[in-house]
Amino acid sequence: MRIRSISAILVIFLVVSANSYGGHLTIIYPRPNSYLPSVDSTFIFGNTDPGSTLFINDQPIPVHESGGFLAFLDVSDGEFIFRLVSIIAGDTIMTQRMVTIGGADLKIDPDFTFINPGSVIPFQDIQLPSGEIIELGFNGTPHHFAFYCLPGDTTWFPLYENPGQDIDSREFANEPVLTDSVHLSHYRHYFRIGNAVDTLAGAIRYKICSIKGDSVLINSRGKISRLSDNVRVVEFTGNSQIVRTAPKAGYLLLYQPPGIRAVYDGFDGDFIRLELSETTTGFVPRDSVEILPLGTEIPSSRVRTVFIEAKSDESIVRIPLSFKHPYRIEQELSPSRLTIYLYGVIGDADWIKHIPSKSIIRAAEWAQPENGVFRLTLELSQGYQWGYEAGYSDTNFNLHIKKQPPFGGFLKSKVAGLRIVIDPGHCADPGAVGPTGLVERDVNLWISHKLRKILEKNGAKVIQTRYGFEPISIYDRPKIALDFDADILISIHNNALPDGVNPFTHNGVSTYYYHPQSKPLADAIQNRMLEKTGLPDYGVQYGNLALTRPSELLAVLVECAFIMIPQQEAMLRDKRFQQKCAEGIYQGICDFLDHAEK
C-alpha cells in the first residue's frame, strides 16, 4: 500500500501495532519532558533502522547508513511535541517526544495588577560603601504606577517603567492564569548609597498601582545596608581562591593562596567585596575568607628590592613583602613578556639584582600605575613561554618562570624527552552521546590510547589521567599533570551543542586554550587536525576550562569532532579515524616544537 501523507499514517497507527515488524525508533535527545530555553528552532537526534524513510513533524529527515538521524526544526513556546514516523519495507513505527519550550504556556490579563516575586531586586542582602550605585525595582504589569520606599523611611519614590520582554511563565508559579498575554514591564530606579541608607540592613518596600486604584505591595527578599566607616580587613582561608569581577562572574585573579589579606569593602549576597585598589574591586565567596577584628592593621608593603635568580630549568623572581597581597600575572607573547601586579603595595626599589646572561629574563623594570598597585614588567629572552607558577613563601612573593625544556635531538623525534599528560575527557559522567548511542567518554579514551602509543614510540614520557573508567574528578586531572611535572597537557574531547544552535552550520574541529602561552600549540594542533580529519574548522578558541587553566605548563583541549552529528559519530566509531585524530595531534605538537626551536 502506498502511503500518501503523514496524516494517513497517523490514522493507520491507531489500528496497527507500531512494532509489527520488530523495528526500532529511538530518540536520544531531547530527553522526555525536558525544559528547553525559549528558542524558535532546536535539534532532535536519535536512531532508527538503516534504510528507513523518516519524518519528523511531517518533514522528511535523512537517515545515515548507521541509522542515526539529526534534525533542526522550528519549535514554539509552551508544550511542544516532536512526532516521528519511520517507514521501511512498507512497515511503520511511530513515537513522539514532548518537551516544554521556554516554560509552560501561561498568560496574564493586562488589567491584572501584578508584581513578579522572582524579579524583585535585591535578591540577596547587599552592603556597599557610600557613593556606590544600586539597582532597585521589579517586573510587573505594564502601564501602572510603581514606587519604592527605603528601609526606615516612610516616603515613597517613583520607579520608572521600561518595556520588558515576553513573559517567562516560570515567573508566574502559583499565580492566576488569565486570558490575554502581555509583556511585563521593568520598573527600575538607580540609587546612590548615602546617609539615607542606614548601616543596619533593611528590606526595600515596593508598590504597584493601577489607574483604577488596585495596588500590590511586596518587600525585597534581600536587604541593603551602608558599609560602616570603620575599615575592616579580610584574610583568605582554606585552599587557593579565585577572585571574580562580580558575584559568580568572570575571573579577575587566579589561585590566590591562603593568608592573603585585603580591605573589606562590603558584600553582595554570598560574596565578599574586596577593595584591591582605588579603581579595582573583586569578589570572593563569603566562606573563603575570615573578617578580622576591628583595628587589624591594613595590609601595606613597600618593595625595596627585587631578586632574580637563574637556575638550569627556570628563573625565579622574588619580591620581599611585609604581608601576603593579592596579585595578578599578565602574559604577552609578542614581545615575550610577563607582568606582575601586586595590590596594596608601594614601589620603592632602588635596584633589581639580576644577571641577564644566566637568565631567561632579559630585562626587568617596575612602575606604580596607580596608588597602591606595584607593577613589575619582565622581558623574556625565549621566544615561546612554557609556563610559570606564582605564589608565596612566608611573605616573599615568588614567580617561577619555566625554561624551555630539552627535547628532540639527533635522529630523534621532536617530542623525544618531553613529559606529556593526556586527559581522556569525562568518565563518571558520560559526556555527549551520539545519535546511535556512542558515548563520548569511550571515544575520548580510544583516541587517547592511540595518541599515547604514538608519543611513546617517538620518545616522549607519557601518562594518562585515566586508562579505563577510573572515577577521576575534573579538578584532580590538572593535579596529575602538575605532579608529573608535565611540559604539555592535552585533553581529548568530542563536541555537542546547546539547545537552539544549528548543528549543520556549527560543527567541526576546535581547539581551546586559556593562557596566551598555549595558543601557539593550539594553533598548530588545529591546523593538523583539519588536515587529517577533513572536517570543518570550528576554530581555535579561548576557553576558561579546568584543563586549560593551569599556568605551569602548556595546556590545550581538543574537540576532535561533533559526536551528535550522525556522519561524524560514524567516523568516531572507525578506528582509522581515531588514528587520524591521534596523528593530527602528534603532528601538531611536532609543528609547534619546530617553531619553538627557532
Buried (B, 14 or more C-beta within 10 A) or exposed (E): EEBEEBEEBBEBBEEEEBEEEEBBBBBBBBEEEEEBEBBEEBBBBBBBBEEBBBBBBEEEBEBBEBBBBBBBBEBEBBEBEBBBBBBBEEBBBBBEBEBBBBBBBBBBBBBBBBBBBBBBBBEBBBBBBEEBEBEBBBBBBBEBBBBBBBBEBEEBEEBEBEEBEEBBBEBBEEBEEBEEBBBBBBBBBEBEBEEEBBEEBBBBBBBBBBEEEBEBEBBBBBBBBBBEEEBBBBBBEEEEBBBBEEBEEEBBBBBBBBEBBBBBBBBBBEBBBBBBBEEBBBBBBBEBBBBBEEEBEEBBBEBBEBBBBBEEEBBBBBBBBEBBBBBBBEBBBEEBBBBBBBBBBBBEBEEBEBEBEEBBBBBBEBEBEEEBBBBBBBBBBBBBBBBBBBBBEEBEBBBBBBBBBEBBEEEEBBBBBBBBBBBBBBBEEEBBBBBBEBBBBBBBBBBBBBBBBBBEEBBBBBBBBBEEEEEBEBEEBBEBBBEBEBBBBBBBBBBBBEBBBEBEEEBBBBBBBBBBBBBBBBBBBBBBBBBBBEBBEBEBEEBEBBBBBBBBBBBBBBBBBBBBBBBBBBBBBEEEBBBBBBBBBBBBBBBBBEEBEE
